[in-house]
Amino acid sequence: MSSTDVPERTVPPIAWEDWTPGAFARANDEGRPVLLSISANWCHGCAVMDNVAYGDPRVADLIAREFIAVRVDADRRPDINDRYNLDGWPTTALLTPSGEILTGSTYLPADALLSMLTEAATAYRTARASLDERAEAHAAARRQQPRTRATGVEPDLAAPAWVAQQVIDQCDPDHGGFGADGKFLHVPALHVAIAEYERTKEASLARALTRTLDGMADGDVHDQVDGGFFRYAAGRDWSRPHTEKLLDDQAGIAGVYLEAARVFGNDRWRDVAIDTIRFVRATFASEADAVFFASLAADDAYYEVRTRSLRRTLSPPRVDRTSLTDATARAASVWIRAGALLPDTLVAEFGARALDRIVTRTYAPGQGLAHWIDGEVGYRGLLTDQVFPAFALLDLHEATGNPTFSMLAEELMRTALRTHWDDASGALADRVIEPADVGQLRDPAIPAAANAMAARVLARLSRLTGDPVLQDRALDVLRALTPGSRQQGLFGAGYALAILDVLR
């Protein structure tokens, strides 16, 4: 089997437009619904749907006649993806011209897509007024939901111990990891468990961590040939991985194994971290240009070949050479911290250079950092692009003693407090809302992971600058996150990491 058995992404015969107010204004003027396709460069199903469904002339003709077609890259516009994703990629959502969802699905073959589009086009052509009215009623009801600060709630000091207990209770006794079937890497939860083990030396926690870290390292979720980790495994024994590789996952898992190796004195885990860093340096980065790349596309046929010599005869999976600001910062932070644990000084040096490049290229005074670079500087105004670089800049300040880095981190966070603070909820919104925004982009969203990181950064800055207001803001954020933190289970472990940074 050859890697050519996987459909390569082609340019489908669809006149895709970017998400802009103008596209929705044209939809309104022409009385047509919007077809929103949310895709990702690493997504196998997205490439298949482009070739098989959107590449079908019947589908292309119907879309051209009846819809305004909008394509969004999930990595470049996470704010749109978070609001409109219908439980997977690719997402196919049909919207009113005001940006409200009429119907939708994830992956659809050509005939099913044609059926859904035909039904929606007919319905909108014959009953636009009632469909628009119903959509606007849903939007009004959504916006009337109260966003109020939690009263009488304080940060949950027991959150780290609770997460650690969940790691113990949910650990698969045979293969490690969490869940009866598919398994994610759960980087924040593992970090919390490692920190709690270092504090308590709890034997059951050590067993759960050992089973999980060894299970991941030995399982198919770990590419034993090229290196690196896949995003997700469908099998309980870490088999049947979804074969995309994302920079976030490589950096996160390298950081977990490095920290676990330090705490447990486990050389094998240290080697896994080193091997993952080596893989990133060879595949996900350009050291000459000081760039981390975003992702490596899924390619099941390529990864079915389990010998290095045979893989070298195949075309490797596509690399998305976009530099994402938040992902670059997360990787740079791990690389900088690795410099204190590894003999290779070039690791920390590259992390520092990559961080400096992304900050320098995307910074605008008073507006913070933009989200991506790919020949040009991309979308600006996301919270995640302020808090993760600020955290990495503080790591760089600690590693070098250079106050320039801490000053820039402080400037980014003070800008975020000014531009993203949502007083109603007592936390930070995920994006800066603009007057021209359409649909659900007009609704403030309070992202748990980015706010937890914001609390960590604010607390570090408060200790560094002596400004108690920054610590007060960190505590406000934690209070806002507290009511929902345990409801997210292990996926909410970022809150517990914030408790450790802010209050311990």
C-alpha positions as CSV (number, residue, x, y, z in Angstrom):
1,M,0.0,0.0,0.0
2,S,1.3,3.5,-0.8
3,S,0.7,6.8,0.8
4,T,-0.9,7.8,-2.5
5,D,-3.9,5.7,-1.5
6,V,-4.9,8.6,0.8
7,P,-6.7,11.3,-1.2
8,E,-4.5,14.4,-1.5
9,R,-6.3,17.7,-0.9
10,T,-7.3,19.3,-4.2
11,V,-8.9,22.6,-4.9
12,P,-12.6,21.7,-5.3
13,P,-14.8,23.5,-7.8
14,I,-16.3,25.6,-5.1
15,A,-15.9,29.4,-5.0
16,W,-15.0,29.5,-1.3
17,E,-15.0,32.8,0.4
18,D,-13.4,33.8,3.7
19,W,-15.6,34.5,6.7
20,T,-16.2,38.3,6.4
21,P,-19.1,40.6,7.1
22,G,-19.3,41.2,3.3
23,A,-20.0,37.5,2.6
24,F,-23.0,37.5,5.0
25,A,-24.2,40.9,3.7
26,R,-24.2,39.4,0.1
27,A,-26.1,36.4,1.4
28,N,-28.7,38.7,2.9
29,D,-29.0,40.8,-0.3
30,E,-29.4,37.8,-2.5
31,G,-31.6,35.8,-0.2
32,R,-29.3,32.8,0.1
33,P,-28.2,30.8,3.1
34,V,-24.5,30.5,3.9
35,L,-22.8,27.1,3.6
36,L,-20.1,27.2,6.3
37,S,-17.4,24.5,5.9
38,I,-14.9,24.2,8.8
39,S,-11.9,22.2,7.8
40,A,-8.3,21.6,9.1
41,N,-5.2,21.0,7.1
42,W,-4.4,17.9,9.2
43,C,-7.8,16.3,8.9
44,H,-8.1,13.2,6.8
45,G,-11.9,13.4,6.6
46,C,-11.7,17.0,5.4
47,A,-9.5,16.0,2.5
48,V,-11.8,13.1,1.6
49,M,-14.9,15.3,1.7
50,D,-13.2,18.0,-0.5
51,N,-12.4,15.4,-3.1
52,V,-15.4,13.1,-3.0
53,A,-18.3,15.4,-1.9
54,Y,-17.4,18.9,-2.7
55,G,-15.7,17.6,-5.8
56,D,-18.9,16.2,-7.2
57,P,-20.2,18.4,-10.0
58,R,-23.8,18.1,-8.8
59,V,-22.8,19.4,-5.4
60,A,-20.7,22.2,-6.8
61,D,-23.5,23.3,-9.2
62,L,-26.1,23.4,-6.4
63,I,-23.8,25.4,-4.1
64,A,-23.0,27.9,-6.8
65,R,-26.8,28.5,-7.5
66,E,-28.2,28.4,-4.0
67,F,-25.6,29.3,-1.3
68,I,-22.8,31.6,-0.3
69,A,-19.9,29.2,0.4
70,V,-17.6,30.1,3.3
71,R,-14.6,28.1,4.2
72,V,-12.9,28.5,7.7
73,D,-9.7,26.8,8.8
74,A,-10.2,25.6,12.3
75,D,-6.6,26.3,13.3
76,R,-6.5,29.8,11.9
77,R,-10.0,30.8,13.3
78,P,-10.5,28.9,16.5
79,D,-13.1,31.4,17.6
80,I,-15.4,30.5,14.7
81,N,-14.6,26.8,15.2
82,D,-15.5,26.9,18.9
83,R,-18.8,28.4,18.1
84,Y,-19.9,26.6,15.0
85,N,-18.2,23.2,15.1
86,L,-20.8,20.4,15.1
87,D,-18.9,17.8,17.0
88,G,-16.1,17.1,14.6
89,W,-14.2,17.9,11.4
90,P,-15.2,18.6,8.7
91,T,-18.2,20.5,9.9
92,T,-20.8,21.5,7.4
93,A,-23.2,24.1,8.8
94,L,-25.9,25.9,7.0
95,L,-26.5,29.4,8.3
96,T,-28.9,32.3,7.9
97,P,-27.4,35.5,6.5
98,S,-27.4,36.7,10.1
99,G,-25.0,33.9,11.0
100,E,-27.4,31.6,12.9
101,I,-27.4,27.8,12.4
102,L,-30.2,26.3,10.4
103,T,-28.9,22.7,10.2
104,G,-25.7,20.9,9.6
105,S,-23.5,17.8,10.0
106,T,-20.0,16.6,10.1
107,Y,-18.6,14.4,7.2
108,L,-21.1,13.7,4.5
109,P,-20.6,11.7,1.3
110,A,-21.8,13.3,-2.0
111,D,-25.3,12.0,-2.1
112,A,-26.1,12.8,1.6
113,L,-24.6,16.3,1.2
114,L,-26.6,16.8,-2.0
115,S,-29.8,15.8,-0.2
116,M,-29.2,18.1,2.8
117,L,-28.3,21.0,0.6
118,T,-31.3,20.5,-1.7
119,E,-33.7,20.3,1.3
120,A,-32.2,23.4,2.9
121,A,-32.2,25.5,-0.3
122,T,-35.8,24.7,-1.0
123,A,-36.9,25.4,2.6
124,Y,-35.0,28.7,2.6
125,R,-36.3,29.8,-0.8
126,T,-39.9,29.1,0.2
127,A,-40.0,30.1,3.9
128,R,-37.1,32.5,4.4
129,A,-39.1,34.9,6.6
130,S,-40.1,32.2,9.1
131,L,-36.7,30.6,9.2
132,D,-35.0,33.9,9.8
133,E,-37.5,34.8,12.5
134,R,-37.0,31.5,14.3
135,A,-33.2,31.8,14.1
136,E,-33.3,35.3,15.5
137,A,-35.5,34.2,18.3
138,H,-33.0,31.5,19.2
139,A,-30.2,34.1,19.1
140,A,-32.2,36.5,21.3
141,A,-32.8,33.8,23.8
142,R,-29.2,32.8,23.8
143,R,-28.1,36.4,24.4
144,Q,-30.6,36.9,27.2
145,Q,-29.0,34.1,29.2
146,P,-27.4,35.8,32.3
147,R,-23.7,36.1,32.4
148,T,-23.2,36.9,36.1
149,R,-20.2,36.5,38.4
150,A,-20.5,33.6,40.8
151,T,-21.4,34.9,44.2
152,G,-20.0,33.3,47.4
153,V,-17.7,31.1,45.4
154,E,-14.0,30.8,46.2
155,P,-11.2,29.0,44.3
156,D,-11.3,25.2,44.8
157,L,-8.1,24.5,46.7
158,A,-8.8,20.8,46.5
159,A,-8.9,20.8,42.7
160,P,-5.4,19.4,42.2
161,A,-6.0,16.5,44.7
162,W,-9.4,15.9,43.0
163,V,-7.8,15.7,39.5
164,A,-5.1,13.3,40.9
165,Q,-7.8,11.1,42.4
166,Q,-9.6,11.1,39.0
167,V,-6.4,9.9,37.4
168,I,-6.3,7.1,39.9
169,D,-9.9,6.2,39.6
170,Q,-10.2,6.4,35.8
171,C,-6.9,4.8,34.9
172,D,-7.3,1.8,32.7
173,P,-5.5,-1.0,34.8
174,D,-4.4,-2.9,31.7
175,H,-3.2,-0.2,29.3
176,G,-3.1,3.1,31.2
177,G,-4.9,6.2,30.0
178,F,-8.4,7.2,30.8
179,G,-11.6,5.8,29.3
180,A,-13.0,2.5,28.2
181,D,-12.4,3.0,24.5
182,G,-10.8,6.0,22.7
183,K,-8.0,7.8,24.6
184,F,-6.6,11.3,24.5
185,L,-3.2,12.3,25.8
186,H,-4.6,14.5,28.6
187,V,-1.5,16.6,29.1
188,P,-2.8,19.0,31.8
189,A,-4.2,16.2,33.9
190,L,-0.9,14.3,33.8
191,H,1.0,17.4,34.8
192,V,-1.4,17.8,37.8
193,A,-0.9,14.1,38.8
194,I,2.9,14.4,38.5
195,A,2.8,17.5,40.8
196,E,0.6,15.8,43.3
197,Y,2.8,12.7,43.3
198,E,5.8,14.9,44.0
199,R,4.0,16.4,47.0
200,T,2.4,13.2,48.4
201,K,4.4,10.3,47.1
202,E,1.0,8.4,46.8
203,A,1.7,4.9,45.6
204,S,-1.6,4.5,43.7
205,L,-0.9,7.7,41.8
206,A,2.6,6.4,40.9
207,R,1.0,3.3,39.5
208,A,-1.5,5.1,37.5
209,L,1.1,7.5,36.0
210,T,3.5,4.6,35.3
211,R,0.9,2.5,33.6
212,T,-0.2,5.5,31.5
213,L,3.2,6.9,30.5
214,D,4.5,3.4,29.7
215,G,1.3,2.6,27.8
216,M,1.4,5.6,25.7
217,A,5.1,5.2,24.9
218,D,4.7,1.5,23.9
219,G,1.3,2.0,22.1
220,D,0.5,2.8,18.5
221,V,-0.4,6.4,19.6
222,H,3.4,6.8,19.7
223,D,5.0,6.6,16.2
224,Q,7.8,4.1,16.8
225,V,9.3,4.7,13.4
226,D,9.4,8.5,12.7
227,G,8.8,9.6,16.3
228,G,6.2,11.9,17.8
229,F,2.7,11.2,19.0
230,F,-0.7,11.1,17.3
231,R,-3.6,13.2,18.6
232,Y,-5.9,10.4,19.7
233,A,-6.2,6.6,19.8
234,A,-9.5,4.9,19.1
235,G,-8.4,1.6,20.8
236,R,-8.3,1.0,24.5
237,D,-4.8,-0.3,24.1
238,W,-3.6,2.9,22.4
239,S,-4.1,1.2,19.0
240,R,-5.9,2.6,15.9
241,P,-4.6,6.1,16.2
242,H,-6.0,9.0,14.3
243,T,-2.8,9.7,12.4
244,E,-2.6,13.5,12.4
245,K,0.2,15.0,14.4
246,L,-0.2,18.5,15.9
247,L,2.6,20.7,17.3
248,D,0.5,21.3,20.5
249,D,0.5,17.5,21.2
250,Q,4.2,17.1,20.6
251,A,5.2,19.9,22.9
252,G,2.7,19.0,25.5
253,I,3.7,15.3,25.7
254,A,7.4,16.1,25.6
255,G,6.8,18.4,28.6
256,V,5.0,15.6,30.5
257,Y,7.7,13.0,30.0
258,L,10.4,15.5,30.9
259,E,8.7,16.4,34.1
260,A,7.8,12.8,35.0
261,A,11.5,11.8,34.3
262,R,12.6,14.5,36.7
263,V,10.2,13.6,39.5
264,F,10.6,9.8,39.2
265,G,14.2,9.7,38.0
266,N,13.1,7.5,35.0
267,D,15.6,7.6,32.2
268,R,13.4,5.9,29.8
269,W,10.8,8.6,30.0
270,R,13.5,11.2,29.6
271,D,14.5,9.4,26.3
272,V,10.9,9.5,25.1
273,A,10.9,13.3,25.6
274,I,14.2,13.7,23.9
275,D,13.0,11.6,21.0
276,T,9.9,13.7,20.7
277,I,11.9,16.9,20.7
278,R,14.2,15.4,18.1
279,F,11.2,14.5,15.9
280,V,9.8,18.1,16.1
281,R,13.2,19.6,15.3
282,A,13.4,17.4,12.2
283,T,9.8,17.7,11.0
284,F,7.8,20.4,12.7
285,A,10.4,23.2,12.7
286,S,12.9,25.1,10.7
287,E,15.8,25.9,12.9
288,A,17.4,28.2,10.4
289,D,14.3,30.4,10.3
290,A,13.4,29.9,14.0
291,V,9.9,28.5,13.2
292,F,7.6,25.9,14.6
293,F,5.1,24.5,12.1
294,A,1.5,23.8,13.0
295,S,0.7,20.2,12.0
296,L,1.4,17.1,10.0
297,A,-1.6,15.8,8.0
298,A,-3.2,12.4,8.7
299,D,-2.1,9.7,6.4
300,D,-3.2,6.2,7.5
301,A,-1.5,4.4,4.6
302,Y,1.8,6.0,5.3
303,Y,1.7,5.0,9.0
304,E,0.6,1.5,8.3
305,V,4.2,0.9,7.0
306,R,6.1,0.0,10.2
307,T,9.7,-0.1,8.9
308,R,11.9,2.9,8.4
309,S,13.4,1.7,5.1
310,L,10.0,1.2,3.5
311,R,8.6,4.5,4.8
312,R,11.5,6.3,3.1
313,T,10.2,5.1,-0.2
314,L,6.8,6.9,0.4
315,S,5.9,10.6,0.2
316,P,5.7,11.8,3.8
317,P,2.5,13.4,5.1
318,R,2.0,17.1,4.3
319,V,3.3,19.7,6.8
320,D,1.2,22.8,7.4
321,R,3.9,25.4,7.5
322,T,1.7,27.9,9.2
323,S,3.2,29.3,12.5
324,L,0.5,29.6,15.1
325,T,1.3,32.1,17.8
326,D,-0.3,30.2,20.8
327,A,1.1,26.8,19.7
328,T,4.5,28.3,19.0
329,A,4.5,29.8,22.5
330,R,3.5,26.5,24.2
331,A,6.3,24.7,22.3
332,A,8.8,27.4,23.1
333,S,7.9,27.2,26.8
334,V,8.6,23.4,26.9
335,W,11.9,23.9,24.9
336,I,13.0,26.7,27.3
337,R,12.2,24.6,30.4
338,A,13.9,21.6,28.7
339,G,17.1,23.6,28.6
340,A,17.5,23.2,32.4
341,L,17.0,19.4,32.1
342,L,18.9,18.4,29.0
343,P,22.5,18.7,28.0
344,D,21.7,20.1,24.6
345,T,21.7,23.9,25.0
346,L,20.4,24.3,21.4
347,V,17.0,23.2,22.5
348,A,16.4,26.1,24.8
349,E,18.1,28.5,22.4
350,F,15.8,27.5,19.5
351,G,12.7,27.9,21.8
352,A,13.8,31.4,22.7
353,R,14.4,32.3,19.0
354,A,11.1,30.9,17.9
355,L,9.3,32.8,20.6
356,D,11.1,36.0,19.8
357,R,10.3,35.7,16.1
358,I,6.6,35.1,16.6
359,V,6.2,37.9,19.1
360,T,8.2,40.3,17.0
361,R,6.4,39.5,13.8
362,T,2.8,39.6,15.1
363,Y,3.0,42.3,17.8
364,A,1.0,45.6,17.3
365,P,1.2,48.2,20.1
366,G,-2.0,48.3,22.1
367,Q,-3.4,45.3,20.3
368,G,-1.2,42.4,21.4
369,L,-0.3,39.5,19.1
370,A,-1.9,38.1,16.0
371,H,-2.7,34.5,15.6
372,W,-0.6,33.2,12.8
373,I,2.1,33.8,10.2
374,D,2.2,32.3,6.8
375,G,3.9,34.8,4.6
376,E,1.6,37.4,6.1
377,V,0.4,38.1,9.6
378,G,-3.1,36.6,10.3
379,Y,-6.1,37.3,12.5
380,R,-5.7,39.5,15.6
381,G,-7.6,39.7,18.8
382,L,-7.6,36.2,20.4
383,L,-7.0,35.8,24.1
384,T,-5.0,32.6,23.6
385,D,-2.4,34.5,21.6
386,Q,-1.7,36.8,24.6
387,V,-1.7,34.4,27.6
388,F,0.4,31.6,26.2
389,P,3.2,33.8,24.8
390,A,3.1,35.8,28.1
391,F,3.6,32.5,30.0
392,A,6.5,31.6,27.7
393,L,8.1,35.0,28.0
394,L,8.1,34.7,31.8
395,D,9.8,31.3,31.4
396,L,12.4,33.0,29.3
397,H,12.8,35.7,31.8
398,E,13.4,33.1,34.6
399,A,15.9,31.3,32.4
400,T,17.9,34.4,31.4
401,G,17.2,37.1,34.0
402,N,16.5,39.5,31.2
403,P,13.8,42.0,32.3
404,T,12.8,42.8,28.7
405,F,10.9,39.5,28.5
406,S,8.9,40.0,31.8
407,M,8.1,43.6,30.7
408,L,6.6,42.4,27.4
409,A,4.7,39.6,29.2
410,E,3.2,42.3,31.5
411,E,2.3,44.5,28.6
412,L,0.5,41.6,26.8
413,M,-1.5,40.8,29.9
414,R,-2.4,44.4,30.7
415,T,-3.6,44.8,27.1
416,A,-5.6,41.6,27.5
417,L,-7.2,42.9,30.7
418,R,-8.2,46.1,28.9
419,T,-9.4,44.5,25.7
420,H,-10.8,41.1,26.7
421,W,-12.1,41.6,30.3
422,D,-15.8,40.7,30.6
423,D,-17.1,42.3,33.7
424,A,-20.3,40.4,33.7
425,S,-18.6,37.1,34.2
426,G,-15.5,38.3,36.0
427,A,-13.1,36.7,33.5
428,L,-11.6,37.2,30.0
429,A,-13.5,36.7,26.7
430,D,-11.9,34.6,24.0
431,R,-11.8,37.5,21.5
432,V,-12.2,41.2,21.0
433,I,-15.8,41.8,19.7
434,E,-16.1,44.2,16.8
435,P,-19.1,46.1,15.7
436,A,-19.2,44.3,12.3
437,D,-19.1,40.8,13.8
438,V,-21.8,38.4,12.6
439,G,-23.8,35.7,14.3
440,Q,-22.4,34.0,17.3
441,L,-19.1,36.0,17.1
442,R,-21.1,38.8,18.7
443,D,-21.5,36.6,21.8
444,P,-18.7,36.7,24.4
445,A,-17.3,33.3,25.2
446,I,-15.2,32.5,28.4
447,P,-12.7,29.8,27.5
448,A,-11.7,27.8,30.5
449,A,-8.2,26.8,29.3
450,A,-7.1,30.2,28.2
451,N,-8.5,31.8,31.4
452,A,-6.8,29.2,33.6
453,M,-3.5,30.1,31.8
454,A,-4.3,33.8,32.3
455,A,-4.7,33.3,36.0
456,R,-1.3,31.6,36.1
457,V,0.4,34.4,34.2
458,L,-1.3,37.1,36.3
459,A,-0.2,35.5,39.5
460,R,3.4,35.1,38.3
461,L,3.4,38.8,37.2
462,S,2.0,39.9,40.6
463,R,4.8,38.1,42.4
464,L,7.4,39.6,40.0
465,T,6.1,43.2,40.0
466,G,4.6,43.4,43.5
467,D,1.3,44.6,42.0
468,P,-1.5,43.0,44.1
469,V,-4.1,44.0,41.5
470,L,-2.8,41.4,39.2
471,Q,-3.2,38.7,41.9
472,D,-6.7,40.0,42.5
473,R,-7.5,39.6,38.9
474,A,-6.1,36.1,38.9
475,L,-8.4,35.2,41.8
476,D,-11.4,36.7,40.0
477,V,-10.7,34.5,37.1
478,L,-10.4,31.4,39.3
479,R,-13.7,32.3,41.0
480,A,-15.4,32.5,37.6
481,L,-14.1,29.1,36.6
482,T,-14.7,27.3,39.8
483,P,-18.4,26.4,39.4
484,G,-17.8,24.5,36.2
485,S,-14.3,23.1,36.8
486,R,-15.1,19.6,38.0
487,Q,-17.9,19.2,35.5
488,Q,-15.2,19.0,32.8
489,G,-13.5,16.1,34.4
490,L,-10.0,15.5,33.3
491,F,-10.5,18.0,30.4
492,G,-10.7,20.7,33.1
493,A,-7.3,20.0,34.6
494,G,-5.9,23.4,33.5
495,Y,-7.9,24.9,36.4
496,A,-6.1,22.7,38.8
497,L,-2.7,23.8,37.4
498,A,-3.9,27.4,37.9
499,I,-4.7,26.6,41.5
500,L,-1.2,25.3,42.0
501,D,0.4,28.4,40.5
502,V,-1.9,31.0,42.0
503,L,-2.6,29.7,45.5
504,R,0.1,27.2,46.5
